[in-house]
Amino acid sequence: MSSPTGEIYRIDWLPGTDILHGTCHCGREHTAQDPIEMWEWMLAHPQGHEPQGNSS
């Protein structure tokens, strides 16, 4: 899925599990069983997480 600003969000289902693996447009990754939790994490950017390589 991409947003109107061109950001790409990717969520993959890990076959044989109830696990979702998400990759944000900033490169951070997250796993969750709940799709709502996954989307909330992604859409909270940057408040939900910091871009990879940011040490703060």
N, C-alpha and C positions, 0 to 999 in steps of 0.2 A: 504494500500500500504506500502511496506517496501523498504528501500533503500539498496544498496549493502553493507552498513555498518551495516545492521541489525536494523536500526531505523524504527519504525512503525509510520506512519501518518494515521490518520483516519478522514474521512469527512462523516458526516451523513446529510441527508436531513430531515428537520422537516416537516412531512406530513401536508398538508393543508396550507403550507406557501411557500414562495420563499426563505426561510432562510436555509443556510448551517451552520452546527456546526462542527468545526474542533477541533481535539485533536492532539497536537504535541507529538513527542516521549519524550519530556521533561515534559509533563504533563500539559502545558499551554493550555488554550482553547480560541477559538475565534469564533465569528459568523459573517457572511457576506451574502449578496445576490448574489454577483458576484463570480463565481468560480475562476476567474483569481486572484482576490484580495485574496481569501482564500489560493491558492497555493503559491502566492508570499509571504504571511505572513509566511506560514510554511517553505518554502525553504530558507527564509532569516535567519533562525536560525544559530547562536545566535544573529545576528544583528537585527532581527525583533522583538525579545522579549527575556526576561530573563527566565531561568528555575524557576518553582514555588519554593517559599521559599527563593529566593535571594532578599535581601532587598536593593540592590544597584540600 
